[in-house]
């Protein structure tokens, strides 16, 4: 019986859904053309993680600044996902008023778990948003420099084509 306990525990852990449930992974927030989405917000969550990130969804592009969310999205967001290298700042009141919170890259299936002051939480309490992403740096290929400006070390061969 003692050897059966670890096996049953391992099977139970495999059967339990991940913390992100039905939510997409943060790294999967990309459009079909390969450009990234800053965040996605959803109007449904549930005590069961596998039922979160359901219902209507709103994709938020990098640099989106919405001090006034559309009326059908004000105070209804209950799940969200933020892309890598992005940050979603939310406010509890319109025009970026009230309490604020910054969500960094990751999956947040139940905003009920994130405190907003002493007695509140962030589910159904978001009225303003701002989403920003740090740009992805791309190496710049340079041509040979003059003697006054020595050339930087060569970039990896897989990044820049040969001249």
VOMAR-901673 format. One line per field, with one value per residue (C-alpha): x, y, z. Coordinates in steps of 0.2 Angstrom, whole numbers. Example, Ala and Ser with C-alpha at 12.3 -4.5 7.8 and 13.67 -1.06 7.14 Angstrom:
residues 2
xx	[62 / 68]
yy	[-22 / -5]
zz	[39 / 36]
END
This chain:
residues 163
xx	[0 / 14 / 21 / 4 / 2 / 16 / 8 / -9 / -3 / 6 / -10 / -20 / -7 / -8 / -27 / -28 / -29 / -16 / -18 / -21 / -36 / -44 / -34 / -21 / -3 / 5 / 17 / 3 / -4 / 0 / -10 / -9 / 3 / 15 / 13 / 10 / -5 / -2 / -16 / -33 / -47 / -62 / -79 / -81 / -72 / -77 / -72 / -66 / -50 / -54 / -70 / -60 / -56 / -73 / -86 / -83 / -65 / -56 / -38 / -28 / -14 / 3 / 1 / -18 / -23 / -42 / -46 / -65 / -68 / -83 / -99 / -101 / -83 / -84 / -84 / -86 / -68 / -65 / -50 / -35 / -19 / -4 / 10 / 28 / 37 / 21 / 12 / -7 / -11 / -29 / -40 / -56 / -64 / -66 / -53 / -39 / -46 / -48 / -37 / -24 / -15 / -1 / -2 / 14 / 16 / 6 / -11 / -24 / -39 / -48 / -47 / -56 / -39 / -31 / -35 / -41 / -40 / -46 / -63 / -63 / -55 / -52 / -65 / -79 / -70 / -59 / -65 / -49 / -34 / -16 / -6 / 12 / 26 / 44 / 50 / 59 / 77 / 83 / 102 / 107 / 119 / 132 / 145 / 163 / 168 / 181 / 197 / 189 / 175 / 181 / 169 / 160 / 162 / 153 / 136 / 132 / 132 / 113 / 107 / 115 / 118 / 135 / 140]
yy	[0 / 12 / 10 / 14 / 31 / 40 / 33 / 39 / 56 / 57 / 53 / 66 / 79 / 75 / 75 / 93 / 106 / 120 / 136 / 145 / 134 / 138 / 154 / 156 / 156 / 173 / 169 / 164 / 182 / 185 / 189 / 177 / 190 / 187 / 204 / 204 / 208 / 217 / 209 / 200 / 203 / 192 / 195 / 178 / 169 / 154 / 146 / 132 / 137 / 127 / 138 / 155 / 166 / 162 / 173 / 189 / 194 / 210 / 211 / 226 / 232 / 239 / 257 / 256 / 270 / 269 / 281 / 277 / 259 / 256 / 254 / 236 / 233 / 244 / 234 / 217 / 211 / 196 / 187 / 193 / 188 / 199 / 196 / 194 / 210 / 220 / 228 / 231 / 245 / 246 / 258 / 256 / 272 / 281 / 293 / 283 / 288 / 277 / 263 / 256 / 240 / 234 / 217 / 211 / 197 / 181 / 173 / 180 / 168 / 174 / 193 / 189 / 183 / 201 / 213 / 231 / 239 / 232 / 225 / 223 / 214 / 217 / 206 / 217 / 233 / 239 / 255 / 262 / 253 / 257 / 243 / 245 / 234 / 236 / 235 / 219 / 224 / 219 / 219 / 232 / 227 / 240 / 242 / 244 / 259 / 272 / 273 / 287 / 276 / 258 / 244 / 235 / 217 / 207 / 201 / 182 / 175 / 170 / 187 / 197 / 192 / 192 / 207]
zz	[0 / 4 / -14 / -21 / -12 / -23 / -39 / -34 / -29 / -46 / -55 / -45 / -49 / -68 / -68 / -59 / -73 / -73 / -64 / -80 / -85 / -101 / -102 / -116 / -111 / -111 / -124 / -136 / -137 / -155 / -171 / -186 / -194 / -180 / -172 / -153 / -143 / -127 / -117 / -118 / -106 / -103 / -95 / -87 / -73 / -62 / -46 / -57 / -66 / -82 / -84 / -83 / -98 / -106 / -114 / -123 / -126 / -129 / -137 / -131 / -143 / -136 / -132 / -129 / -117 / -113 / -99 / -103 / -107 / -119 / -108 / -112 / -104 / -89 / -73 / -81 / -84 / -73 / -81 / -91 / -99 / -101 / -115 / -110 / -109 / -107 / -92 / -90 / -78 / -73 / -63 / -53 / -59 / -76 / -82 / -73 / -56 / -40 / -35 / -48 / -50 / -63 / -70 / -77 / -90 / -85 / -83 / -71 / -73 / -57 / -53 / -37 / -30 / -32 / -18 / -22 / -5 / 11 / 6 / -13 / -27 / -46 / -53 / -61 / -55 / -70 / -78 / -86 / -94 / -101 / -109 / -113 / -120 / -121 / -139 / -144 / -149 / -166 / -169 / -182 / -195 / -199 / -214 / -211 / -202 / -205 / -194 / -184 / -179 / -176 / -181 / -167 / -164 / -178 / -174 / -174 / -191 / -190 / -187 / -201 / -219 / -226 / -238]
END
